[in-house]
């Protein structure tokens, strides 16, 4: 049997749908077919080394997609040096081989070795393009190069090289668009994740570009039946809305930090400028997609300094959060729903920072409490401890901020109710760390120390300022949380203090000119 005939049969076997209970049978059969062909070649007079190398490489690649990894690695590594002697003819197979070894090394946690093999694939593609300039592209080589970029994005992500991972992810998405060989839903989801990274880097113009690309890709998508235009599935559309909401929210968050000296340290990451991204992958196959260089979201121009500007960003973000909540409902999506409410609370917090009228500031903070308290009360602490802790700590902070706003503008007796509410929620937060009804003598769970200490000191601060609270518990202000010989300890309040209830009345709903505020 000729080598090409063997390869055709091997590819046919590997393309068959696998049995879930015996997922590798077809690939085993393909590997055995190649093994028989190799044995036949060895029996002939003057076997052809290059033909054998091609077969060994293919057998190795097939086996690396099964549980026979060591055998597959050996076969592939034996073949690659021979194929490299005629790289012009075997560029596609070599890149595929480098990708396979790179993936194997990555799965073993050998990330540096993985990157070495994948970079060999990049160089091989560059050499191939240099040799074939002006010639019709070899489709197999193009597909393998796209796979190289895809794997590089994953490996750099695992190595915590986030910027490199994002770059290769964008390159992959770009090439998939150009080739027209992609699943629209997955492509859109990957765009959302890519935009999320750039939002975290305050590269707002880039995040906006990739999210806009989703809309344009849907409009330009050609289905297998020839129809043009497509809609995203409900969950993917909700993720697009969520990504857009977070883009606008981060703009407001950074603007707030810049405008408030207390939060200056949180705004250390500068807003990205165009010159920082000279080689940004662009989706030029989407003809009507605006170039990101024309965006108004580069540098500090993306930020706002007035209440009116903050309100516009607030409303845009809220609108997209509302779109996401049409899918992520409390019934069935508790974690996602709770996270969105926490983000909305942060939006109100930032907007309040631009409001000069203290009464309206209080109303905004009360809107935060109105969002969270009903959901907090409905959560089962046994199953949703993370969400309960997040919400009780946030509610404690909300009422503390209300208390602090009122301190500068109202009589002392009007401050105490907010203080009591803050104390209540801080205690509820701290109580979640009790074991058998008692605070832990040793450290709380790893990763929780910072929040535990912040809540403890905040509780002490609130109690110290409250006039109507039993003064015996003000001791908490100084010794709520301290570290002695590596342990975390908490001073208890009085029994009467633990009985305090939330005195805040009905939240005022009418906030006038806030378009989306309830």
Secondary structure by P-SEA (a helix, b strand, c coil): ccaaaaaaaaaaaaacccccccccaaaaaaaaaaaaaaaaaaacccccaaaaaaaaaaaaaaaaaccaaaaaaaaaaacaaaaaacccccaaaaaaaaaaaaaaaaaacaaaaaaaaaaaaaaaaaaaaaacccccccaaaaaaaaaaaaaaaaaaaaacaaaaaaaaaaaaaaaaaaaccccaaaaaaaaaaaaaaaaaacaaaaaaaaaaaaaaaaaacccccccccccccaaaaaaaaaaaaaaaaaaaaaaaaaacccccccccccccccccccccccccccccccccccccccccccccccaaaaaaaaaaaaaaaaaaaacccccccaaaaaaaaaaaaaaaaaaaaacccaaaaaaaaaaaaaacaaaaaaccccccaaaaaaaaaaaaaaaaaaaaaacccccaaaaaaaaaaaaaaaaaaaaccccccccccccccccaaaaaaaaaaaaaaaaaacccccccccccccccccccccbbbbbbbccccccccccccccccccccccccc
